[in-house]
Every structure is written in C-alpha cells, then in structure tokens.
Amino acid sequence: MIPVATPIIDEEEIQEVIKVLKSGFIAQGPRVAEFEEKFAAYVGTEHAVATSSGTTALHLALLAAGVGKGDEVITTPFSFAATANAALYVGATPVFADIDPLTYNIDPERIEELITPSTRAIIPVHLYGQPADMDPIMDLAADHDILVIEDAAQAHGAEYHGRKVGSMGDAACFSFYPTKNITTGEGGIITTDDDEIAEMARILRAHGETERYRHTYLGYNFRMTDISAAIGIAQLGKLEEFNSRRIENAAYLTSQLEDLEGVSTPHIAAGVRHVFHQYTLRVPGSRDELMGFLNERGVGTGIHYPRPIYRQELYQRLGFDARCPVSEAAAAEVLSIPVHPALTSEELETVADTVREFFE
C-alpha cells in the first residue's frame, strides 16, 4: 500500500535522540529552548513556545490571550475537531463560518456576518497547507478589536503574499504530529510577537508556576520534552526540502489529472505558497467509489474531513445547529491522495495512473 502520509525519520534524528538520552536531561530543557529559538526565527516572530501537541498549543494560546467563558470564537467547521474544541476547553463558544469552495479555507465574508459583541477571537485554519485569506481577516479583526489565532497545524512553511503563516495573527499554533510536514512525534508550538501572550503561555504550560513551586495560576503540564525537540530541530533543517518535494509532487499530480472529467484538482490561490500537507481532489458523486477503487489497488487515501465539526456527535449533543452548505458539500466530495516527500517517482506515477484508470 502506498500510504497517504508517512513521517521521514533518518539517522540524524536517531542520533540526536540518543544524545538527549545520554545527557540525562530528557524533559523540557535546553533542546526545547533551542527548538523554540530556531522555529521563531524560521517563522519570523519574536517568540515560540513549545507544547506537547498542536491541540494543547491552541488551548494555551486562547488561555494566554484571555479568551474564556462568555466569549465567542469564530472558526471553520471544515477542520479537525481540535480547532473548535480548544474554544470549548476555555469555556468559550465556537461559532462556525462557512468556507471558500475553492480553497476550503474560512470565507472572510461569512466571518463578518457572524461578529457580535461577544466575539473575542477568530481562528482561521490554513487547511491542507494553503494559507487562509489573511488580509481581510486581519482587517475585520482590527475593525472590531478581535484577536486572531492562526491554526497553522498543516501549513509549516506556507506563505501568504510573502509572509510566512504563523507570523500574521496575534498568535499561531502548529502541530508536529507524525503526519505533518515536519514531526516531533507528538508536539506543538505557539508563535507570537506578543510578549504577554508568550509569557502567559510559558507559565500555563508548566502548572501555572511563576517561579519554582509558586503556583500563581491554574496551569497544566503541556510541556514538550527535549527528546521531541531534538527530533524537531533535525526536522526543521529539512523542512524546505520536504516542502519542495511536496510542491513538486503536487504539480506532477495536477499535470496528470487536471484534464479528467468528474474530478477537480486543488486550487491554489493567487499570491500564496501552498505546501501541500494534503493533496485533495474534489470528486462529486463518486468519491467513495474512487476511494474503494484506489484502496483495492494499493493506493492509500484519506477523507479530510468527512463531516463538519458541528455535525459531530459531541456538538450535536451540545446543541450546535450551524448552517454551512459549502462545508457540507466539501465533506461529501473531498478525497486526499498521497503527495508526501517519501514517495518515489514510480509510486507517484502509480497514484496518478490509478486515478486516471478509474475515470477513463
């Protein structure tokens, strides 16, 4: 089976982990600080605060920014559930804005319709590796004094009009889960230029301590380990190479598939660098049949995501009743196929040929 995603771990990462294990300092320590410094420099922010996952990064970012009970957080329903769950964690209410039908990212016009006096934050997701349309989002936020927390979990190294994702909002959150563009095993990071958000995030990730055994706030154990950070440092040095391969693989797939009737290849918005965490086809009417056909022939697939977040059982139980028809349609029609940098040229050709076989 050609997997739809796979981490690339080689001897460098292994040796870096061995160094940490031999050092005796395996919890949060100097390697975490080094990773934070290098990741902030890469993104172009003053601060980076490493965490135990992308989900805890989102949770901490909202907490550190002061979002809480009674606040509303506007976000997309077409994302992994953690995006909206983070609002629930802090006692806020997620409010779902529909998406652009071409990029699958949150539609700024739909955001504007949902702003109320209770709106405290917007969480745009840079879905599949393509940046959300940040300029109008930032303009809306400035007009209404609203925070913007970028969910960049799938977009390491993506760019919007020359600016890296993670550098535009009040804060941003990345994930380093094994399927992401780079991995630390499990892990996340918050990037920000806001000194207060960074300081509070550091405090809250370590039990709310403002100094050793002085617990000033209700905090959490959301720290990254030096083991994870050592992997992350090695991976960060390879991110541009990994992304270049993803972009090249995506270009090849599009060249082979864009002429087919019954399927749409990914749209790339003007002025952005799409880093293709996923290569996602739009297959009206025959998505499930194509998925079965590919899987039977050894080509892995994924549906990201099969239902809008507000359709999840948890959200139904909580009484959410959003209406996002563009998201509903996308959920029924999207299918991701392999694009990751570990693909050989032969595997990439097999993926394209097998999709073509279905439609021809």
C-alpha positions as CSV (number, residue, x, y, z in Angstrom):
1,M,0.0,0.0,0.0
2,I,1.3,3.5,-0.9
3,P,0.5,5.4,2.3
4,V,-1.4,8.7,2.2
5,A,1.1,10.1,4.7
6,T,4.3,8.9,6.4
7,P,7.0,10.5,8.5
8,I,10.6,10.7,7.3
9,I,12.9,9.8,10.1
10,D,16.6,9.1,9.3
11,E,19.9,8.6,11.1
12,E,20.2,12.3,12.0
13,E,17.0,12.3,14.1
14,I,18.0,9.0,15.7
15,Q,21.5,10.2,16.7
16,E,20.0,13.5,18.2
17,V,17.6,11.5,20.3
18,I,20.5,9.3,21.5
19,K,22.4,12.4,22.5
20,V,19.5,13.6,24.6
21,L,19.0,10.2,26.3
22,K,22.7,10.1,27.2
23,S,22.7,13.6,28.5
24,G,20.3,12.6,31.3
25,F,18.2,15.8,30.6
26,I,15.1,14.4,28.7
27,A,12.2,16.6,29.9
28,Q,11.8,20.2,28.9
29,G,15.3,21.6,28.8
30,P,18.0,23.2,26.5
31,R,16.9,21.4,23.4
32,V,13.4,22.7,23.8
33,A,14.8,26.3,24.1
34,E,16.9,25.7,21.0
35,F,14.0,24.5,19.0
36,E,11.8,27.4,20.1
37,E,14.5,29.9,19.1
38,K,15.1,28.3,15.7
39,F,11.4,27.9,14.9
40,A,10.6,31.5,15.8
41,A,13.4,32.6,13.6
42,Y,12.1,30.5,10.7
43,V,8.5,31.8,11.0
44,G,9.7,35.4,11.7
45,T,8.2,36.0,15.2
46,E,9.7,37.2,18.4
47,H,8.6,34.2,20.4
48,A,7.9,30.5,20.1
49,V,6.5,28.4,23.0
50,A,6.8,24.6,22.5
51,T,4.0,22.4,23.8
52,S,3.0,18.8,24.0
53,S,0.7,18.8,20.9
54,G,-0.9,21.1,18.4
55,T,-4.1,20.8,20.4
56,T,-2.5,22.0,23.7
57,A,-0.9,24.8,21.7
58,L,-4.4,26.0,20.6
59,H,-5.7,25.6,24.2
60,L,-2.8,27.5,25.7
61,A,-3.0,30.3,23.0
62,L,-6.6,31.0,23.8
63,L,-6.0,30.9,27.6
64,A,-2.9,33.1,27.3
65,A,-4.8,35.6,25.2
66,G,-7.5,35.8,27.9
67,V,-10.3,34.1,25.9
68,G,-12.8,32.5,28.3
69,K,-16.4,32.0,29.4
70,G,-18.9,34.1,27.6
71,D,-16.7,34.7,24.7
72,E,-17.4,33.6,21.1
73,V,-14.7,32.3,18.8
74,I,-15.4,32.3,15.1
75,T,-13.8,29.4,13.2
76,T,-14.3,27.0,10.3
77,P,-16.3,23.8,10.6
78,F,-14.2,22.1,8.0
79,S,-11.2,21.2,10.1
80,F,-10.1,18.7,12.6
81,A,-12.2,18.9,15.8
82,A,-9.3,20.2,17.9
83,T,-9.7,23.6,16.3
84,A,-13.2,24.2,17.8
85,N,-12.6,22.0,20.8
86,A,-10.0,24.5,22.0
87,A,-12.7,27.1,22.4
88,L,-14.8,24.7,24.5
89,Y,-11.8,23.9,26.7
90,V,-11.6,27.6,27.8
91,G,-15.3,27.9,28.3
92,A,-15.9,29.9,25.1
93,T,-18.4,29.1,22.3
94,P,-17.2,28.2,18.8
95,V,-19.2,29.9,16.0
96,F,-18.9,28.3,12.6
97,A,-18.3,30.4,9.4
98,D,-18.6,28.6,6.1
99,I,-15.7,28.1,3.7
100,D,-14.5,29.2,0.3
101,P,-15.5,26.5,-2.2
102,L,-12.1,26.6,-4.0
103,T,-9.6,26.7,-1.2
104,Y,-11.7,25.1,1.6
105,N,-10.4,27.8,3.9
106,I,-12.7,30.0,6.0
107,D,-14.5,32.7,4.0
108,P,-13.9,36.2,5.4
109,E,-17.3,37.4,4.2
110,R,-19.0,34.7,6.3
111,I,-16.9,35.7,9.3
112,E,-18.2,39.3,9.1
113,E,-21.8,38.1,9.2
114,L,-21.2,36.3,12.5
115,I,-19.4,39.0,14.5
116,T,-21.3,40.0,17.7
117,P,-20.4,42.0,20.8
118,S,-19.3,38.6,22.3
119,T,-16.8,37.8,19.5
120,R,-13.4,37.7,21.1
121,A,-11.3,35.7,18.6
122,I,-11.1,34.3,15.1
123,I,-9.3,31.0,14.4
124,P,-8.6,30.7,10.7
125,V,-7.2,27.3,9.6
126,H,-4.6,27.1,6.9
127,L,-6.1,24.0,5.6
128,Y,-4.2,21.3,3.7
129,G,-1.1,23.6,3.6
130,Q,-2.8,26.6,1.9
131,P,-2.9,29.9,3.8
132,A,-6.3,31.3,4.6
133,D,-7.1,34.8,3.1
134,M,-5.5,36.7,6.0
135,D,-5.6,40.3,4.9
136,P,-9.4,40.7,5.0
137,I,-9.5,38.6,8.2
138,M,-6.9,40.9,9.9
139,D,-8.8,43.9,8.7
140,L,-12.0,42.6,10.3
141,A,-10.2,41.8,13.5
142,A,-8.7,45.3,13.6
143,D,-12.1,47.0,12.9
144,H,-13.8,45.0,15.7
145,D,-10.9,44.7,18.2
146,I,-10.9,40.9,17.8
147,L,-7.9,38.5,18.4
148,V,-6.7,36.3,15.5
149,I,-5.2,32.9,16.4
150,E,-3.9,31.1,13.3
151,D,-4.3,27.4,13.2
152,A,-1.2,26.5,11.2
153,A,-1.1,22.8,12.1
154,Q,-1.0,21.8,8.4
155,A,1.0,24.7,7.0
156,H,4.6,24.7,8.1
157,G,6.5,27.0,5.7
158,A,3.4,28.1,3.8
159,E,3.4,31.8,2.7
160,Y,0.7,34.4,2.1
161,H,1.9,37.3,-0.1
162,G,5.5,36.9,1.1
163,R,4.7,36.4,4.8
164,K,5.0,33.0,6.5
165,V,1.9,31.6,8.2
166,G,2.3,31.9,11.9
167,S,3.5,35.5,11.7
168,M,0.3,37.4,10.9
169,G,-2.1,36.8,13.8
170,D,-1.8,37.7,17.5
171,A,-0.6,34.2,17.9
172,A,-0.4,31.0,15.8
173,C,-0.3,27.3,16.6
174,F,1.5,24.5,14.8
175,S,1.3,20.7,15.2
176,F,4.2,18.3,14.9
177,Y,2.1,15.1,14.7
178,P,3.8,12.3,12.6
179,T,1.8,13.1,9.5
180,K,2.6,16.8,9.5
181,N,5.1,18.4,7.2
182,I,7.7,18.0,10.0
183,T,7.3,16.0,13.1
184,T,8.5,15.7,16.7
185,G,6.5,12.5,17.3
186,E,3.9,14.4,19.3
187,G,4.2,18.1,19.8
188,G,3.1,21.7,19.0
189,I,4.3,25.2,19.2
190,I,2.8,28.7,19.6
191,T,4.4,31.6,17.7
192,T,3.7,35.2,18.6
193,D,5.1,38.7,18.7
194,D,3.1,39.5,21.8
195,D,5.3,39.4,24.9
196,E,2.3,39.0,27.3
197,I,0.8,36.0,25.4
198,A,4.2,34.3,25.2
199,E,4.9,34.8,28.9
200,M,1.5,33.6,30.0
201,A,1.7,30.6,27.6
202,R,5.1,29.6,29.2
203,I,3.6,29.9,32.7
204,L,0.4,28.0,31.9
205,R,2.2,25.1,30.1
206,A,4.1,24.4,33.4
207,H,1.5,24.2,36.1
208,G,0.9,27.9,36.4
209,E,4.3,28.5,38.1
210,T,5.7,32.0,38.0
211,E,8.7,30.6,39.9
212,R,9.6,27.2,41.3
213,Y,6.8,25.9,43.4
214,R,4.9,29.2,43.3
215,H,1.6,28.4,41.5
216,T,0.1,31.7,40.6
217,Y,-2.4,30.4,38.0
218,L,-4.3,27.2,37.3
219,G,-1.9,25.7,34.8
220,Y,-1.3,22.4,33.0
221,N,1.5,20.0,32.1
222,F,1.6,20.9,28.4
223,R,5.4,20.9,28.1
224,M,7.5,19.5,25.2
225,T,10.3,17.1,26.0
226,D,13.9,17.5,24.9
227,I,13.6,14.2,23.1
228,S,10.8,15.6,20.9
229,A,12.7,18.9,20.5
230,A,15.8,17.1,19.3
231,I,13.8,15.4,16.6
232,G,12.2,18.8,15.7
233,I,15.5,20.6,15.4
234,A,16.7,18.0,12.9
235,Q,13.4,18.1,11.0
236,L,13.3,21.9,10.8
237,G,16.5,21.8,8.9
238,K,14.8,19.6,6.3
239,L,11.5,21.4,6.1
240,E,12.3,23.4,3.0
241,E,13.4,20.3,1.2
242,F,10.3,18.4,2.3
243,N,8.0,21.2,1.2
244,S,9.8,21.5,-2.2
245,R,9.2,17.8,-2.8
246,R,5.5,18.1,-1.8
247,I,5.1,21.1,-4.1
248,E,6.8,19.2,-7.0
249,N,4.7,16.1,-6.3
250,A,1.5,18.1,-6.3
251,A,2.4,19.8,-9.6
252,Y,3.0,16.4,-11.2
253,L,-0.3,15.0,-9.9
254,T,-2.1,18.1,-11.2
255,S,-0.5,17.8,-14.6
256,Q,-1.7,14.2,-14.9
257,L,-5.2,14.7,-13.5
258,E,-6.5,18.2,-14.3
259,D,-7.9,17.1,-17.7
260,L,-10.1,14.4,-16.2
261,E,-13.9,14.9,-16.2
262,G,-15.6,14.2,-12.9
263,V,-12.7,15.3,-10.6
264,S,-11.2,18.7,-9.7
265,T,-7.6,19.1,-8.7
266,P,-6.5,21.5,-5.9
267,H,-7.0,25.2,-6.5
268,I,-4.0,27.4,-5.5
269,A,-5.0,31.0,-4.6
270,A,-3.0,33.9,-6.0
271,G,0.0,35.1,-4.0
272,V,0.3,32.1,-1.8
273,R,2.8,29.3,-1.3
274,H,0.8,26.1,-0.8
275,V,2.9,23.4,0.9
276,F,0.5,20.5,0.3
277,H,0.1,18.8,3.7
278,Q,-2.6,17.1,1.7
279,Y,-3.3,16.8,-2.0
280,T,-7.1,16.8,-2.0
281,L,-9.3,16.0,-5.0
282,R,-12.9,17.1,-5.3
283,V,-15.0,14.2,-6.6
284,P,-18.7,15.0,-6.9
285,G,-20.9,11.9,-6.9
286,S,-18.2,9.2,-6.9
287,R,-15.8,10.0,-4.1
288,D,-16.5,6.8,-2.1
289,E,-16.3,4.7,-5.3
290,L,-12.9,6.2,-6.2
291,M,-11.7,5.7,-2.6
292,G,-12.6,2.0,-2.8
293,F,-11.0,1.6,-6.2
294,L,-7.7,3.2,-5.1
295,N,-7.5,1.3,-1.9
296,E,-8.1,-2.0,-3.6
297,R,-5.2,-1.3,-5.9
298,G,-2.8,-0.3,-3.1
299,V,-3.1,3.5,-3.1
300,G,-3.8,5.0,0.3
301,T,-6.5,7.7,0.7
302,G,-7.9,9.9,3.4
303,I,-11.1,12.0,3.8
304,H,-10.2,15.3,5.5
305,Y,-12.9,15.8,6.7
306,P,-16.0,13.6,6.4
307,R,-18.4,15.9,8.3
308,P,-18.3,19.5,9.5
309,I,-17.4,19.8,13.2
310,Y,-20.9,20.9,14.2
311,R,-22.2,17.6,12.8
312,Q,-20.0,15.6,15.2
313,E,-22.0,13.8,17.9
314,L,-20.4,15.9,20.7
315,Y,-21.5,19.2,19.0
316,Q,-25.0,17.8,18.2
317,R,-25.3,16.9,21.9
318,L,-24.3,20.4,22.9
319,G,-27.0,21.9,20.7
320,F,-24.9,23.3,17.8
321,D,-27.0,23.9,14.7
322,A,-24.9,25.8,12.2
323,R,-25.7,26.0,8.5
324,C,-22.6,25.9,6.3
325,P,-23.7,24.4,2.9
326,V,-20.3,24.8,1.3
327,S,-18.7,22.8,4.0
328,E,-21.4,20.2,3.8
329,A,-20.8,19.8,0.1
330,A,-17.0,19.6,0.5
331,A,-17.3,17.0,3.3
332,A,-19.2,14.7,0.9
333,E,-16.8,15.2,-2.0
334,V,-13.1,15.6,-0.9
335,L,-10.5,12.8,-1.1
336,S,-6.8,13.1,-0.3
337,I,-4.3,11.0,-2.2
338,P,-0.5,10.6,-1.5
339,V,1.7,13.6,-2.0
340,H,4.3,13.3,0.8
341,P,8.0,13.7,0.1
342,A,8.8,10.0,0.8
343,L,7.1,9.0,-2.5
344,T,9.3,7.6,-5.2
345,S,8.8,8.7,-8.8
346,E,7.3,5.2,-9.5
347,E,4.9,5.5,-6.7
348,L,3.8,8.9,-7.8
349,E,3.2,7.7,-11.3
350,T,1.2,4.7,-9.9
351,V,-1.0,7.1,-7.9
352,A,-1.8,9.3,-10.9
353,D,-2.2,6.3,-13.3
354,T,-4.6,4.6,-10.9
355,V,-6.8,7.7,-10.5
356,R,-6.8,8.1,-14.3
357,E,-7.8,4.4,-14.7
358,F,-10.9,5.0,-12.6
359,F,-12.2,7.9,-14.7
360,E,-11.1,6.6,-18.1
